[in-house]
């Protein structure tokens, strides 16, 4: 049976770096599926558009995201594409930004597949420093996601990405989910 390890955390918490480290450390081949790769499928004109994915500055330090109909269909399709990959026998590591409702949808489409949920956190000061260092993120995006992140979600594992390097944290994940 295929396994899906789902990382959930605000932007710039370190999901992608950790996913790559787990791929390197695990004895099994894990395909890495990134939410950002799906968002990149949107035509550029929908990148900040009410029909696609819209960004609203709530105040000087907080940016909120709203998905319009096209953005919602894209995310719904992403979860179903992930389910199709898993049902074809692929082990996956997925990085996403999820609400409790999104996790419920994942659980539904992945019924019969081994699903492990990993919540990723870090102090907001560290996350915002990462946002600035990346240069490809709106400053305040992570702060806007904090309002709903992790609320009502039961995780198999919670990690603070500021508590170790990606390879160190990857070893914890490999130990917890027997990926050796």
QUICORRA-V204069 format. One record per helix or strand of 2 or more residues. SS is the DSSP state (2 for helix, 1 for strand). FROM is the first residue (numbers start at 1). TO is the last residue. If there is no record, write none. Layout:
SS | FROM | TO
SS | FROM | TO
//
This chain:
1 | 3 | 8
2 | 15 | 25
1 | 30 | 34
2 | 35 | 39
2 | 44 | 46
1 | 53 | 59
1 | 62 | 67
2 | 69 | 87
1 | 91 | 96
2 | 100 | 109
1 | 114 | 121
2 | 124 | 134
2 | 141 | 145
1 | 157 | 160
2 | 166 | 176
//
